Amino acid sequence: MFVDSPGKLGIPTLISVSHSTIKICYEPPANSDKVLIYMTKYRKDGETEWQAMPETTSLTETVTGLDQNSFYEITVSAKYDGGQWGPPSDPIRVKTDSSTAGKCCLWIVGL
């Protein structure tokens, strides 16, 4: 049975960004031996509803199908062996590229 409180993950780290994708990674919480799966959620600036990615055991996630030249918030939660979801991480806010031309410029804006 799950005894420890679910841990909050740290803010996701940006790996890469394009006009339609954002790739992040995240560190497991302190009690990661109790983690079964992770879930990444994202939303475009101005939207209130979070979109959920499929659950995964990976410590990286690629969010696809995004609008170009737009800001997104991304957060991650962990599900523990007792079936309980931990609190979501603080979000990272990232802007997708403005064109499909393979720019080498990243926009990371703190909250």
Buried (B, 14 or more C-beta within 10 A) or exposed (E): EEEEEBBBBBBBEBEEBBBBBBBBEBBBBEBEEBBEBBBBBBBBEEEEEBEEBEEEEEBBBBBEEBEEEBBBBBBBBBBBEEEEEBBBBBBBBBBBBEEEEEEEEEBEEEE
